[in-house]
Amino acid sequence: MTARLYIPKDSAAVAVGADDVAQTFAARGIDAVRTGSRGLYWLEPTIEVETPEGRIAYGPVAAEDVEGLLAAGVMEGGEHRLRLGKPEEIPFLKRQTRLTFARCGIVDPLSLADYRAHGGYKGLERALTMRPVAVVEEVTQSGLRGRGGAGFPTGIKWKTVLDTPSDQKYIVCNADEGDSGTFSDRMIMEGDPFVLIEGMTIAGIATGATDGFIYIRSEYPAAVETMEAAIRVAREAGHLGANVLGSAYAFDLTVRVGAGAYVCGEETSLLESLEGRRGQVRAKPPLPAIKGLFGKPTVINNVISLATVPIILAQGAAFYRDFGMGRSRGTMPIQLAGNVKHGGLFEAGFGITLGELVDEIGGGTASGRAVRAVQVGGPLGAYFPRDLFDTPFDYEAFAARDGLIGHGGIVVFDDTVDMLKQARFAMEFCAIESCGKCTPCRIGSTRGVEVLDRIAAGEKINANTALIEDLCNTLKFGSLCALGGFTPYPVMSALTYFPEDFTGPQTLAAA
């Protein structure tokens, strides 16, 4: 067997030199299969070699390491200081339950043969033997909830679209991944694009939609390029188009690129942008499932939600539902970022605790200092102190503690962080990113920055603290969408759990 070399073309791996490593191997006559990443980002660039015993990984590899690796017999899995052994035996990977990300870092992203060889399109093939209502019921029974924010049950959304009469329906994939510390959508689109295509196709068949759009943030050029190429491959192979896999069903996909507005991650703003207008929030009702894109019934799901559908159809609802806890079923791709030793993607069933994720999986801080706070759920997520590290990763458990899971991003901070500055950042972020349609978000966030600046300066701290609490209450209950509605979460959690940082200028001087 001819040894095969695998080097990621994932953006994060490329950012730390993966292209240079691939070019150095190529200059020595060894071409690599460019895969996605497995998500162990502290070990990137990681290369893998196929041997009779399975793949052997080495990393992190720099271009200057190539000569030494070749001399050590890397193409036969030889011993070297960078040798990591079998990837699946690395503790960070071994503890995972990889369902949605089962192929990421393993397959050639644009090889349909590779995708099929690793179980791809079995879900769609099964869906084509079922009635649409039965496909929707399968997704409903799986317990799959939206993986992009509020955790709304996916099956209910699909059933609403299925039951709404219309001459045209749409599937829209929200790939406007803009939360800090998140990268799971990008990893799927760059490393396993066919799973998203398959999931969207199943959604189309289940609801009667014939057209789909993938709305990708402009900051992801590699994901845009890979998705467009994969769509062409799927279309040419008959997996998209007028007769999907030779059936009577028609479904096709188009990629649309956003223009950098964070608020377009909110589903109605996204629809406005897709229709060629400024990204502003729409009032609800009507719900997009009834009157969405171009006024037609529309399913809007996140990348991970749609990419999870194929395994549910392939393995059955009960298989997927067996993972997780309570109303949070299945697995969640959790992204560890910030000041963390082992940053990367960790897919696991709901129920693992925040402490396990940060201390055991993440290895604590990269700085070696004590963990002071973690923010879960993006820039509008709450800050949790160590006292709350027993919180299980579960939608209801986080909500009970005034937190949110959101897109599954965890950003770690050590004991040098100034929480007043973090609270101010949340208000400033909202002020910058607000679409401007509603007053609480547009004006309230600006006033919030001013009030926090007064607290930092030591001006009337008690009065201004009461004012910021009142302002947060107005934002939470008066904003039109989650941008303004969730901004109070980081602000109030910082104030609640780290009050010592809100006592005036001595705090800022100490920082």
Buried (B, 14 or more C-beta within 10 A) or exposed (E): EEBBBBBBBBBBBBEBBBBBBBEBBEEEEBEBBBBBBBBBBBBBBBBBBBBEEBBBBBBBBBBEBBEEBBEBEBBEBBEBEBBBEBBBEBEBBEBBBBBBBBBBBBBBBBBBEBBBEBBBBBBBBBBBEBEBEEBBBBBBBBBBBBBBBEBEBBBEBBBBBBBBEBEBBBBBBBBBBBBBBBBBBBBBBBBBBBBBBBBBBBBBBBBBBBBBBBBBBEBBEBBBEBBBEBBEBBBEBEBBBEEBBEBEBBBBBEBBBBEEBBBBBBBBBBBBBBEEEEBBBBEEEEBBBBBBBEEBBBBBBBBBBBBBBBBBBBBBBEBBBBBBBEEBBBBBBBBBBBBBBBBBBBBBBBBBBBBBBBBBBBBBBBBEBEBBBBBBBBBBBBBBBBEBBEBBBBBBBBEEEEBBBBBBBBBBBBEEBBBBBBBBBBBBBBBEBBBEBBEBBBBBBBBBBEBBBBBBEBEEBEEBBEBBBEBBEBBBEBBBBBBBBBBBBBBBBBBEBBEEBBBBEEBBEEE
